Amino acid sequence: MRLVRCPNCGFVCKKNGKTNAGSQRWYCNQCSYSFTNKVNKTNNNLQIFLDWLFGKHTQLDMAGEGRSFRRKTSQFWELWPLPPKVESSSSVVFVDGIYLARNACIL
């Protein structure tokens, strides 16, 4: 069983009923703090996105027939990998084709 700790003082909390929306309410005996524990599914959604990105499945093959997949993973579509940091100089030039294409449309 997972122990829920108080965000205020860090002691173990006990269940204290439910909210009107149906979320579990928790109560800390140490500091008398009542709260609901928010569930963060960002790690799970990132894993789903990476499984799709590096796998052979289409978005339609993913759970929810594509729509739920796109909704859950929408925050990861704007991530861009950073280029490696170059400490020494060399005669190689890195050209970013995406950057050039975006600027070419502005002209």
C-alpha positions in Angstrom: 0.0 0.0 0.0 1.3 3.4 -0.9 1.7 5.9 1.9 0.4 9.4 1.2 2.5 12.1 2.9 1.4 15.6 3.9 2.6 18.3 1.5 2.7 20.7 4.5 4.7 18.8 7.1 5.7 15.4 5.5 3.9 13.1 7.9 1.8 10.1 6.9 -1.8 11.0 6.3 -5.1 9.1 6.6 -8.2 9.0 4.4 -10.8 11.6 5.2 -13.8 11.0 2.9 -14.3 12.2 -0.6 -15.0 15.5 -2.3 -18.1 16.3 -4.3 -16.3 15.4 -7.5 -15.3 12.0 -6.1 -11.6 12.7 -5.4 -10.1 11.1 -2.3 -9.6 13.6 0.6 -6.6 13.1 3.0 -6.0 14.4 6.5 -2.8 14.9 8.4 -3.1 14.3 12.2 0.2 16.2 12.8 -0.7 19.6 11.3 -4.5 19.2 10.8 -4.1 19.8 7.0 -6.7 18.5 4.7 -6.0 18.0 0.9 -6.6 16.0 -2.2 -3.7 14.2 -3.8 -3.4 15.2 -7.5 -2.4 12.4 -9.9 0.3 13.4 -12.4 0.2 11.2 -15.5 2.9 13.1 -17.5 5.4 10.2 -17.1 2.9 7.7 -18.4 1.9 9.9 -21.3 5.6 10.5 -22.2 6.2 6.7 -22.3 3.1 6.3 -24.6 4.5 9.0 -26.9 8.0 7.5 -27.0 6.6 4.0 -27.7 4.7 5.4 -30.7 7.6 7.6 -31.8 10.2 4.8 -31.8 7.7 2.0 -32.7 6.0 0.8 -35.9 2.4 1.7 -34.9 0.4 4.5 -36.4 -1.6 6.9 -34.3 -4.8 5.0 -35.3 -3.3 1.8 -33.8 -2.8 3.5 -30.4 -5.3 3.3 -27.6 -8.3 5.6 -28.2 -8.0 5.3 -32.0 -5.7 8.3 -32.4 -7.9 11.0 -30.8 -7.1 10.2 -27.2 -3.5 9.5 -28.1 -3.1 13.0 -29.7 -4.8 14.7 -26.7 -2.7 12.9 -24.1 0.6 13.5 -26.0 0.0 17.1 -27.3 2.4 18.6 -24.9 5.3 16.6 -26.3 4.9 17.7 -29.9 6.6 21.0 -29.3 9.7 19.5 -27.8 12.9 20.0 -29.8 16.1 18.2 -29.1 19.1 20.5 -28.4 22.2 20.2 -30.5 25.3 18.9 -28.7 27.5 21.5 -27.1 30.8 21.9 -29.0 33.7 22.9 -26.9 36.4 22.9 -29.6 36.5 24.6 -32.9 36.6 22.6 -36.1 36.0 23.0 -39.9 32.5 21.4 -39.8 29.4 23.6 -40.2 26.1 22.4 -38.8 23.1 23.7 -40.8 19.6 23.5 -39.5 17.3 22.9 -42.4 14.1 23.4 -40.4 15.4 26.8 -39.3 16.3 27.8 -42.8 12.9 26.7 -44.2 11.0 28.7 -41.5 13.0 31.9 -42.3 12.7 31.4 -46.1 8.9 31.7 -45.8 9.3 35.1 -44.1 11.2 36.6 -46.9 
